[in-house]
Amino acid sequence: MTKPVILTVDDEPEVLNAIERDLRRHFAASYRILKAGSGEQALEAVRELKRRGAPVALFLVDARMPRMSGTALLVEARRLYPDARRVLLTAYADTEVAISGINLARLDHYLMKPWDPPEERLYPVLDDLLADWSASFRPPFEGIRVAGSPWSPRSHEVKDFLSRSQTPYQWVDVEQDPAARAEAEAASPGLRHLPVVFFPDGTALVEPGTRALAEKLGLQTTAALPFYDLVIVGGGPTGLAAAVYGGSEGLRTVLCERETTGGQAGTSAAIENYLGFPSGLSGADLARRATAQARRFGAEVLTAREVTAIRADGPYRIATLDDGTELRSYAVLLAPGMEVRRLDVPGVQALTGAGVFYGASLTEAATCRGTDVLVVGGANSAGQAALSFARYARKVTMLVRGGTLSEGMSQYLVDRIGDAGNIEVLSRAEVVGVHGAGRLEAVDISCGGAGKGRTVEAAAMFVLIGSTPRSDFTAGLVARDPAGFIVTGPDLRTDGRLPRSWPLARDPFLLETSCPGIFAAGDVRLGSAKRVAAAVGEGSAAVGMVHRYLESV
Ligand SMILES: Cc1cc2nc3c(=O)[nH]c(=O)nc-3n(C[C@H](O)[C@H](O)[C@H](O)COP(=O)(O)OP(=O)(O)OC[C@H]3O[C@@H](n4cnc5c(N)ncnc54)[C@H](O)[C@@H]3O)c2cc1C
């Protein structure tokens, strides 16, 4: 850990050097001794220390300095470092200064100049104060710290991105922690933009976008090559499996993921039916291992890069990224999966991220400790989410549209929900409205048909009401069904005929779309199984078909 700071301030250079020398002699082994020649200079240094998250143990400040007095400086310093000890140096018994110091800056001590011999007149006093400070000091967290408000949607997104990227961080709530608030205010005046993310190198990002965060974390966000054999869109299980096989089989492969790898599976606390993991594995672990494996085989994995369009140009397939740059290749695998369907009820938009969350949002699970939460949905993903939240929440209420849980959920989850003491299931229940000033406070529910409604208080509501395919960026290029699922292989035939636009004599491969060289696999594909194992299988199999396609280009 970095040593805590003792900052001494005096406008007379000789006095400043003398006190610095004496402080070093006695305290340098355990403290960093810093000096400043004026109040303004000192304040600047204190702000910088705060920005860097450096601990300050003691301010030893001359009382009478031009422009900014010692007391005025200590008032400001106290705002940033409320626990640091504050000592004024006075030239004579200056009662007036001492009283205003005590009243305004909560002075711990005032010392008379000269302090010779320091062994008698300086060190005992400061030793005492520093011992008090050390007893209550908790060393700062040395990793990434996210200072924000639990009710700011962007704070939630930043935490979610860091968790899903497996980046450890400490969350500090500016509404609960005055020191964190002062630190965040130094970077974001008036706290108009939150969160502020502090990094161990002393830098901070204010309300960062996902790409800025990814770059700061050292994740790859731009492609290294001018041309690839295979571009993969989406870093869920399908895309990751394809990247592992593409890389391992010598294809120049790049995967683009709009957030961070893992996909829907990455939000699951425990995948229990994936072959080879009898006690289950978390989606985050699966994503981390698969991403490392793909990289080890030479595939590039771009994080926080969304593909916004795809086009075909002769033998080339071109993917446009969110900043307009293009990735060129011979073949593309579409693996963008599905996204959770949105609730469409009054009040919901304003509270999204401020108590209303889509998906399981494991990031928020721990913040539900001791509160009442709602889980909306009756399928397996809602069941898994309810069980995860039940470990922290006082009570979880599941709102299920059907008559019973068994209608849409695997029996092993139904049994576990029955065994959990704090999960209530409301059947034939739907959300009809949400309320709250800046954060979710209550939810209107209709139960069991017309007329029967009630309003329940809730701090958090997790919505898992099914998913829709994320295929809009492929519109006009590949055939999709009315729901947006991408059609491949034999399913492209209607009345035994391939689409007129199909230009080749051969049939499309099993996972090939209506555009040769563009493949689709996993949840986004019409007729896919919507399971991790199936996604991994399709992603792997697609690479074999890409090889066969490349033989003809
Ligand atoms: C909470 C939950 C729990 C689940 N539990 C299980 C389970 O226990 N067992 C099981 O077998 N299945 C489970 N499933 C289902 C399983 O997770 C999915 O079938 C699987 O993740 C599908 O993989 P995929 O790669 O096709 O799509 P996704 O997992 O949806 O991944 C697609 C990825 O593509 C990215 N993307 C989308 N569009 C773009 C774009 N334009 N540019 C760049 N990137 C893009 C997305 O951000 C996403 O990361 C669960 C699903 C959920 C939601």
The ligand as a Gaussian input file, in Angstrom:
#p B3LYP/6-31G(d) Opt

LIG

0 1
 C      -30.672000     -15.865000     -17.552000
 C      -30.500000     -16.974000     -18.558000
 C      -30.172000     -18.242000     -18.104000
 C      -29.972000     -19.284000     -19.025000
 N      -29.659000     -20.503000     -18.543000
 C      -29.434000     -21.525000     -19.399000
 C      -29.076000     -22.813000     -18.907000
 O      -28.970000     -23.028000     -17.708000
 N      -28.841000     -23.784000     -19.810000
 C      -28.952000     -23.587000     -21.157000
 O      -28.695000     -24.517000     -21.920000
 N      -29.312000     -22.378000     -21.655000
 C      -29.562000     -21.351000     -20.814000
 N      -29.929000     -20.125000     -21.299000
 C      -30.026000     -19.934000     -22.765000
 C      -28.631000     -19.684000     -23.372000
 O      -27.963000     -18.730000     -22.597000
 C      -28.704000     -19.216000     -24.812000
 O      -29.332000     -20.227000     -25.567000
 C      -27.323000     -18.943000     -25.395000
 O      -26.664000     -17.937000     -24.657000
 C      -27.420000     -18.490000     -26.861000
 O      -26.142000     -18.181000     -27.309000
 P      -25.893000     -17.214000     -28.573000
 O      -24.424000     -17.050000     -28.651000
 O      -26.582000     -17.758000     -29.769000
 O      -26.605000     -15.856000     -28.232000
 P      -26.403000     -14.793000     -26.949000
 O      -26.046000     -15.596000     -25.791000
 O      -27.626000     -14.026000     -26.987000
 O      -25.155000     -13.960000     -27.398000
 C      -25.206000     -13.050000     -28.463000
 C      -24.141000     -11.984000     -28.265000
 O      -24.077000     -11.171000     -29.427000
 C      -23.934000      -9.811000     -29.060000
 N      -24.473000      -8.989000     -30.164000
 C      -25.763000      -8.873000     -30.543000
 N      -25.866000      -8.056000     -31.614000
 C      -24.612000      -7.645000     -31.909000
 C      -24.073000      -6.777000     -32.904000
 N      -24.856000      -6.190000     -33.832000
 N      -22.741000      -6.559000     -32.918000
 C      -21.928000      -7.152000     -31.993000
 N      -22.406000      -7.988000     -31.018000
 C      -23.726000      -8.239000     -30.992000
 C      -24.738000      -9.692000     -27.784000
 O      -24.292000      -8.592000     -27.003000
 C      -24.436000     -11.035000     -27.121000
 O      -23.301000     -10.965000     -26.282000
 C      -30.132000     -19.060000     -20.422000
 C      -30.467000     -17.777000     -20.866000
 C      -30.656000     -16.740000     -19.954000
 C      -31.026000     -15.364000     -20.456000

